Amino acid sequence: MERSDNADSLKTGKTFPDKCDEADKSILYGALVASLSDMGQGLVIIENRRFAYVNQAICAMTGYSEEELLGLETFVPLFHPEERQRVLERHIRRISGEQFDTCYETAFLHRDGLRRIDVEMSVAFLRSPNRHGVVVTVRDISERKQIEEQIRRKNEDLEQLKIGLEKMVRDRMSELEKANKQLIRLNQIKSDFISIVSHELRTPLTSIKSFAEIMLDDLGKHDQETQRRYLSIINSESDRLSRLISDILDLQKIDSGKIDWHDEMINVVEVVRRAVDTFSGAFVEKGLSLSFESAGDCMMTEAAPDRIFQVVANLLSNGLKFTEHGGVEVNIRLVEAPYEGSAEKFIRISVRDTGTGIPQEELSRIFERFYQIDQSQGRKHEGAGLGLSISKDIIDHYRGRITVESVPGSGSIFCVLLPEQEQPRKKLGEVLVELGMLTETELVSALEKQS
Amino acid sequence: MKKKVLVCDDEPHIAESVAYIVDSLGCECLTAVNGEEALQYARDELPEVLVLDVRMPKMDGYAVCAQLKSDVATAGIRIIMLTAFGQRRDEEASEAAGADEFMAKPFSPRRLRIRLGELLGVAERIR
């Protein structure tokens, strides 16, 4: 009965002390004080701006002894330096009568002067006729703060990660967009190319088809001279068509990287001389001069001789095509660092003609595919405008350069630069084999033994 | 007086084959080698028919066709477009420019002779 009464009064917290007599109160007080000093939370009672009571927990929390705390003249050293200003302001506001939370967070400085102890304080006021003070409970929330701080840092890291990821996604998107644009552009180039190729293929085919059909339909109505003329048109247009097809295949091979270059050490002087010889007859036929001059007999580079021949032949064929009076001069010499940033020695092949020349505004475009100079007389010259484009691809492949200068009306000069490479010195073994002093098998086995 | 046909193509061999067809129909053949020249000759000579290539230096065939068709003085010239761009959209472009006929290259001279004959009102001579 008594117990249940007590339990009831504990619940209400009102009547319990009143029901005790003085002796009970004294025992209860002792028990309360003992439990206060043992409780996990710090507890202090402040009277007249000094500690009147401190428990064990607050001592353990702050590192001060009970005597030290009770002897403190001011509480300032107890607070962490970062908190002191706020505590002071709070105090000033309180004595000026302002209302504020009785529960708040702040931080202590451990007696060692280093450790920060985050705490939550609850303040209760003691007001009786003869005693004035405050009871403060102090809970160490350092661990919670640390966890909060960790969470905050983790959140920050996550935020950074998110920002980084978003940036990555944006960068990737813009890369993809760029790649997509590039693909669309390439696709357009490809479809333009196909359209132009089909046009260029149909053109010679049209002449072939027309004259073949005309000859078939009007069989026997033409004299021999006319027949010869029509057949020779069919013949030359067929040649044009097959040249065009091999040019297109060349371009395709170069583009797809499938070309078999067959590179070897070649003497460029010889290759150019061979090309000049091939064309000499055609120049004589048109009443034009063709001269060849070289500053040396031997200038070596590593390249496919057929491809270099193709480039020179193309330049000579253009010179022949666009020159009516005068002729073409071919010149070879070695030059050092012919353009800014080039350190090597280059072989310079120049082909100068005294032809119609190329207007300034067209110079930059003549290496484009299917580009043909807009002839003032309107007649197109034979060819699809692929020769210079292929030549440029070939020379680019060999880390060379092809350039053009021109004065309309007086002629053009095309220059090809190819890096010069000295012939690698032959190894002694190879020389011995060449001289017949050693067989190939002997050389191989000797080299194997050596290694 | 012989009827006049203007042939405009920058490919000399193609122009020659068209000229052969024109001759075979008993007409006078004039030739131009670019768009500007074709426009000039068409205005000066007022041919019955113009056989016009599309891709040419200076001015393309569509532009020549559109200009001639939009001018009352030359709108009566019948125009046959010849092009090596043999796609549907090229036929549409030539229709849009007001051409009377569209033929893709390579064309059949036999068919060209028939169409030319029809446009000229010349009955094709039976061989």
Interface residues (C-beta under 8 A of the other chain):
Chain A: S195 S198 H199 E200 R202 T203 L205 T206 S207 I208 K209 S210 F211 E213 I214 D217 D218 I233 E237 D374 Q375 Q377 G378 R379 K380
Chain B: D10 E11 P12 H13 I14 E16 S17 V18 Y20 I21 S24 A32 V33 N34 E37 R55 M56 P57 K58 A84 F85 G86 Q87 A104 K105 P106 F107 S108 P109 R110 R127
